[in-house]
Amino acid sequence: MQNVESYLKASRKKKGALLLVLIDSENSGGQSASKLAKQAQQIGASAILVGGSSATDQLAMSETVRNIKKSVKIPIILFPGNVTGVVPGADAILFSSLLNSNNPYFISEAQALGAQSVLKFGLEPLPTAYIIIGEGTTVWHVGCARTIPFDKPNLAAMYALSAQFMGMRFVYLEAGSGAKSNVRPEMVAAVRKVFKGFLIVGGGIRNPQTAGEIVKAGADAIVIGTYIEKGGSFKTIAEIVKTIQSVRK
């Protein structure tokens, strides 16, 4: 995979909205991760994200990436919660800044610490504004997020617009793994109105109807992780893919 960013944009244009499947190396390592990734590819996922907000075992993550690489042809994109999530073998990395963190470490310091490894490992950096919505999830706690309430879409739009002005080409609106509520379509629409890049939405998406509403509001890709790791039906995931790819801009 020579250029993942171009691949994602071309796939979005050709297929419709994309499904990105998140595999947490601490929850689904080894052969289990390979099996999940292979099934995800078969039902239409466009890329595999590997990471997690609490993943700290670099050896386990490296092994997970290697195993998945043997099983799928779609891109593997690192989704690190810290510098420990930067490992070799993947095609690209969501090089993310947690814009609404109260801790400068997650805005720019971790990125500086991890940048040389990204270069050394030959990972394609995808410049991403990571924006946490709601509270109470692991990523909210670990990332020291300054909460954006689910019913305040203009706050999310404000951060997304600032990301665009800083040159970031991806925005990821995140409710968090296992979130009780998903990012609302009204918030997605508010962000889409001002942000011209690639818009990713994740957290709490468990059915085709919710996925379809988020894509209709303007998402380019949705992320599903916890639902699959906890044994969610791949038949439902296939229906989600069918639904989101039927929505055209």
C-alpha angles and dihedrals in degrees: 000000000000101000118017095178092057090045093053093048093046091047091050090053094045103038106024122241117359135233116222115191117211119212118189109211091212093055101034112024134156119004092352090064091048091052093049092047093049092050090047091053091049093055093048110273111159098207142000120236116205120195141059139209095261101034108127105153105098093183092054092046092049090051091048091052092049093050094048091047089061092052107046142041097205118095122280111218123190115230102189125189090195141355088285087071094064105098136151127259103051125110099230145350133226093237092204137187114198093221098187096049120123088213117078088208091075093043101053115335099072088046091055091048093050100040097087091051090051088055094043093050094047094239119163107236116223105198104227137179106213112203122186117214121197127355145257099064127114094253091050090053098041094043095048089229122195096228122248106198117231090240096054104080094161091063091057090046090052092056092044092052091050088051090054092050089052091054101255111151098195132054121192117195106199128191089177136252111302092007115174090222133034127226105278121246090237090062092046089052092049091052093044090054092064106022117078099184134079111309120205124186126191145164131071096019107140109147141041095250094057092044091050093050092051092050092046087054090057113277116147094198139008127210124219122182120131093047091059096041090054092054102269117172116272086206087065090047090052089052089050090053091049091049098048094044091053090062110089129189 
